[in-house]
């Protein structure tokens, strides 16, 4: 007996991928295998400009600038890429392939660094910046937690 899937269920899967911003989805149940891939948009949706806020009064003439959501910075200006979810960390698309990146490799913005498998979904984790990969913290095939450091990248500029 093999499983069946109809158009409504496929549509739900595609909506799920869009909601979770996934570029790749695989599902295998009772002999039925579904793979859905899409090209993520090259540019993020435009954001509305920040609303100016009154600076808080402080001692001295320090200026207060709005904080943008940036990757975590460490010493030596390293940028840390952290896990956006709980799952299993993979450095390659499959066991017979070479890793997406290795220490010392140049990294481009939006380049795939690894895959995190969560609930049978393969989630590609991409670089947020351009630079050189300085360190890999997670171990291939091992679980990672939300917010756990995965990579350290030294920015080019």
DRENDO-1510 file (C-alpha; in Angstrom, 1 decimal, always signed):
<recs>
REC; n; res; u; v; w
REC; 1; UNK; +0.0; +0.0; +0.0 .
REC; 2; UNK; +1.5; +3.3; -1.0 .
REC; 3; UNK; +0.7; +6.8; +0.3 .
REC; 4; UNK; -1.1; +9.3; -2.0 .
REC; 5; UNK; -0.8; +13.1; -2.0 .
REC; 6; UNK; -3.2; +15.5; -3.6 .
REC; 7; UNK; -2.9; +19.1; -4.9 .
REC; 8; UNK; -4.2; +20.6; -1.7 .
REC; 9; UNK; -1.5; +18.9; +0.4 .
REC; 10; UNK; +1.2; +20.0; -2.0 .
REC; 11; UNK; -0.1; +23.6; -1.8 .
REC; 12; UNK; +0.0; +23.4; +2.0 .
REC; 13; UNK; +3.6; +22.2; +1.8 .
REC; 14; UNK; +4.6; +25.1; -0.5 .
REC; 15; UNK; +2.8; +27.6; +1.9 .
REC; 16; UNK; +4.7; +26.0; +4.8 .
REC; 17; UNK; +8.0; +26.5; +2.9 .
REC; 18; UNK; +7.2; +30.1; +2.2 .
REC; 19; UNK; +6.2; +30.8; +5.8 .
REC; 20; UNK; +9.5; +29.2; +7.1 .
REC; 21; UNK; +11.6; +30.7; +4.3 .
REC; 22; UNK; +12.8; +27.2; +3.2 .
REC; 23; UNK; +14.5; +26.7; -0.1 .
REC; 24; UNK; +14.4; +22.9; +0.0 .
REC; 25; UNK; +11.9; +20.3; +1.4 .
REC; 26; UNK; +11.9; +16.5; +1.3 .
REC; 27; UNK; +9.4; +14.1; +2.7 .
REC; 28; UNK; +9.2; +10.3; +2.5 .
REC; 29; UNK; +6.2; +8.3; +3.8 .
REC; 30; UNK; +5.3; +4.8; +3.0 .
REC; 31; UNK; +7.1; +4.7; -0.3 .
REC; 32; UNK; +6.0; +8.2; -1.4 .
REC; 33; UNK; +8.9; +10.6; -1.8 .
REC; 34; UNK; +8.3; +14.3; -2.3 .
REC; 35; UNK; +11.0; +16.8; -3.0 .
REC; 36; UNK; +10.2; +20.5; -3.4 .
REC; 37; UNK; +12.9; +23.1; -4.1 .
REC; 38; UNK; +12.7; +26.8; -4.9 .
REC; 39; UNK; +15.2; +29.5; -5.5 .
REC; 40; UNK; +15.1; +32.0; -2.7 .
REC; 41; UNK; +14.7; +35.6; -3.8 .
REC; 42; UNK; +18.2; +37.2; -4.2 .
REC; 43; UNK; +17.2; +40.3; -2.3 .
REC; 44; UNK; +15.3; +40.4; +1.0 .
REC; 45; UNK; +12.0; +42.3; +1.0 .
REC; 46; UNK; +12.4; +46.0; +1.5 .
REC; 47; UNK; +12.2; +47.1; +5.1 .
REC; 48; UNK; +10.4; +50.3; +6.2 .
REC; 49; UNK; +12.8; +53.0; +7.4 .
REC; 50; UNK; +13.5; +53.1; +11.1 .
REC; 51; UNK; +11.3; +55.5; +13.1 .
REC; 52; UNK; +13.5; +58.2; +14.6 .
REC; 53; UNK; +13.5; +58.0; +18.4 .
REC; 54; UNK; +14.4; +60.6; +20.9 .
REC; 55; UNK; +17.8; +59.8; +22.4 .
REC; 56; UNK; +17.8; +59.1; +26.0 .
REC; 57; UNK; +19.6; +61.7; +28.2 .
REC; 58; UNK; +23.0; +60.5; +29.2 .
REC; 59; UNK; +26.0; +61.9; +30.8 .
REC; 60; UNK; +28.5; +63.3; +28.3 .
REC; 61; UNK; +28.0; +63.9; +24.5 .
REC; 62; UNK; +27.6; +60.3; +23.4 .
REC; 63; UNK; +25.2; +59.8; +20.5 .
REC; 64; UNK; +22.7; +57.0; +20.6 .
REC; 65; UNK; +22.3; +55.2; +17.3 .
REC; 66; UNK; +19.5; +52.7; +16.6 .
REC; 67; UNK; +20.6; +49.1; +16.8 .
REC; 68; UNK; +20.1; +46.9; +13.7 .
REC; 69; UNK; +19.8; +43.2; +13.9 .
REC; 70; UNK; +23.3; +42.1; +13.1 .
REC; 71; UNK; +25.2; +38.8; +13.5 .
REC; 72; UNK; +27.0; +38.5; +16.8 .
REC; 73; UNK; +30.5; +40.0; +16.8 .
REC; 74; UNK; +33.4; +38.6; +18.7 .
REC; 75; UNK; +37.0; +39.5; +19.3 .
REC; 76; UNK; +39.1; +40.2; +16.2 .
REC; 77; UNK; +35.9; +41.5; +14.5 .
REC; 78; UNK; +34.7; +37.9; +13.9 .
REC; 79; UNK; +31.1; +37.5; +13.0 .
REC; 80; UNK; +29.3; +34.4; +14.4 .
REC; 81; UNK; +26.7; +32.5; +12.5 .
REC; 82; UNK; +24.3; +30.8; +14.9 .
REC; 83; UNK; +21.8; +28.1; +14.5 .
REC; 84; UNK; +18.3; +29.4; +13.9 .
REC; 85; UNK; +16.7; +26.2; +15.1 .
REC; 86; UNK; +17.2; +22.9; +16.9 .
REC; 87; UNK; +18.3; +20.1; +14.6 .
REC; 88; UNK; +21.1; +18.0; +13.2 .
REC; 89; UNK; +24.1; +19.8; +11.7 .
REC; 90; UNK; +25.5; +18.6; +8.3 .
REC; 91; UNK; +28.5; +20.2; +6.6 .
REC; 92; UNK; +27.7; +18.5; +3.2 .
REC; 93; UNK; +24.6; +17.8; +1.2 .
REC; 94; UNK; +25.1; +14.1; +1.6 .
REC; 95; UNK; +27.8; +11.8; +3.1 .
REC; 96; UNK; +29.6; +11.2; -0.2 .
REC; 97; UNK; +29.9; +14.9; -1.1 .
REC; 98; UNK; +32.6; +17.3; +0.0 .
REC; 99; UNK; +31.7; +19.9; +2.6 .
REC; 100; UNK; +30.0; +23.2; +1.7 .
REC; 101; UNK; +32.9; +25.1; +3.4 .
REC; 102; UNK; +36.2; +24.4; +5.2 .
REC; 103; UNK; +38.2; +26.6; +7.6 .
REC; 104; UNK; +40.1; +29.2; +5.5 .
REC; 105; UNK; +37.7; +29.2; +2.6 .
REC; 106; UNK; +36.4; +32.5; +1.3 .
REC; 107; UNK; +32.7; +32.9; +1.9 .
REC; 108; UNK; +30.3; +35.0; -0.1 .
REC; 109; UNK; +27.0; +36.5; +1.1 .
REC; 110; UNK; +24.1; +34.1; +0.8 .
REC; 111; UNK; +26.5; +31.1; +0.2 .
REC; 112; UNK; +25.3; +27.9; +1.8 .
REC; 113; UNK; +27.4; +27.0; +4.8 .
REC; 114; UNK; +25.6; +23.9; +6.1 .
REC; 115; UNK; +22.3; +22.1; +6.4 .
REC; 116; UNK; +20.3; +21.7; +9.6 .
REC; 117; UNK; +17.8; +18.9; +9.5 .
REC; 118; UNK; +14.8; +19.6; +11.7 .
REC; 119; UNK; +11.8; +17.3; +11.7 .
REC; 120; UNK; +12.9; +15.6; +8.4 .
REC; 121; UNK; +13.2; +19.1; +6.8 .
REC; 122; UNK; +16.6; +20.0; +5.3 .
REC; 123; UNK; +17.2; +23.7; +6.0 .
REC; 124; UNK; +20.1; +25.4; +4.2 .
REC; 125; UNK; +22.0; +27.9; +6.4 .
REC; 126; UNK; +23.5; +30.7; +4.4 .
REC; 127; UNK; +26.2; +33.3; +5.2 .
REC; 128; UNK; +25.0; +36.7; +6.1 .
REC; 129; UNK; +28.3; +38.4; +5.1 .
REC; 130; UNK; +31.3; +38.1; +2.8 .
REC; 131; UNK; +34.6; +37.1; +4.4 .
REC; 132; UNK; +36.8; +34.2; +5.3 .
REC; 133; UNK; +35.7; +31.2; +7.4 .
REC; 134; UNK; +37.8; +31.2; +10.5 .
REC; 135; UNK; +36.2; +28.4; +12.6 .
REC; 136; UNK; +33.6; +25.7; +12.5 .
REC; 137; UNK; +32.1; +25.1; +16.0 .
REC; 138; UNK; +29.5; +22.4; +15.3 .
REC; 139; UNK; +30.4; +18.8; +14.6 .
REC; 140; UNK; +29.0; +17.1; +11.4 .
REC; 141; UNK; +26.1; +14.8; +12.1 .
REC; 142; UNK; +25.6; +16.1; +15.7 .
REC; 143; UNK; +22.7; +17.9; +17.2 .
REC; 144; UNK; +22.7; +21.7; +17.5 .
REC; 145; UNK; +20.6; +24.0; +19.7 .
REC; 146; UNK; +18.8; +27.2; +18.8 .
REC; 147; UNK; +21.3; +30.1; +19.1 .
REC; 148; UNK; +24.4; +27.8; +19.2 .
REC; 149; UNK; +27.5; +29.2; +17.4 .
REC; 150; UNK; +28.1; +27.3; +14.1 .
REC; 151; UNK; +30.7; +29.3; +12.3 .
REC; 152; UNK; +33.1; +32.3; +12.8 .
REC; 153; UNK; +33.6; +34.5; +9.7 .
REC; 154; UNK; +36.2; +37.3; +9.4 .
REC; 155; UNK; +34.5; +40.0; +7.3 .
REC; 156; UNK; +36.4; +41.3; +4.3 .
REC; 157; UNK; +35.8; +45.0; +5.1 .
</recs>
